């Protein structure tokens, strides 16, 4: 039986290759994990004049996201929910809710998007006390 003893150099090379592959797998996994939108907030969308419906706010939110390059994965005004993602590294996942509470239209999404939607609707945002 011919048994060759591995040289110390080839052992180190194999160990280095295994470490490199493990590191690449870990980094590859991190790159594919979606990141949620930072600073999710809830605000009342208050029109500067006239009235708004939750449907108008929902459609404006949908349009604003599409104009920014988001992929709309689910948009259901009856469930008051919209899910979208942005193809970036790492991917950005966004969830938004439009609801009507006591005659006020509430929008829950990231801060800068709140302002964009309000401006598009000729409205302002009013923070909701006690909402995340």
Rosetta blueprint (number, residue, H / E / L):
1 X L
2 X L
3 X L
4 X L
5 X L
6 X L
7 X L
8 X H
9 X H
10 X H
11 X H
12 X H
13 X H
14 X H
15 X H
16 X H
17 X H
18 X H
19 X H
20 X H
21 X H
22 X H
23 X H
24 X H
25 X H
26 X H
27 X H
28 X H
29 X H
30 X H
31 X H
32 X L
33 X L
34 X L
35 X E
36 X E
37 X L
38 X L
39 X L
40 X E
41 X E
42 X E
43 X E
44 X E
45 X E
46 X E
47 X E
48 X L
49 X L
50 X L
51 X L
52 X L
53 X L
54 X H
55 X H
56 X H
57 X H
58 X H
59 X H
60 X H
61 X H
62 X H
63 X H
64 X H
65 X H
66 X H
67 X H
68 X L
69 X L
70 X L
71 X E
72 X E
73 X E
74 X E
75 X E
76 X E
77 X L
78 X L
79 X L
80 X L
81 X E
82 X E
83 X E
84 X E
85 X E
86 X E
87 X L
88 X L
89 X L
90 X L
91 X L
92 X E
93 X E
94 X E
95 X E
96 X E
97 X E
98 X E
99 X E
100 X E
101 X E
102 X L
103 X L
104 X E
105 X E
106 X E
107 X E
108 X E
109 X E
110 X E
111 X H
112 X H
113 X H
114 X H
115 X H
116 X H
117 X H
118 X H
119 X H
120 X H
121 X L
122 X L
123 X E
124 X E
125 X E
126 X E
127 X E
128 X L
129 X L
130 X L
131 X L
132 X L
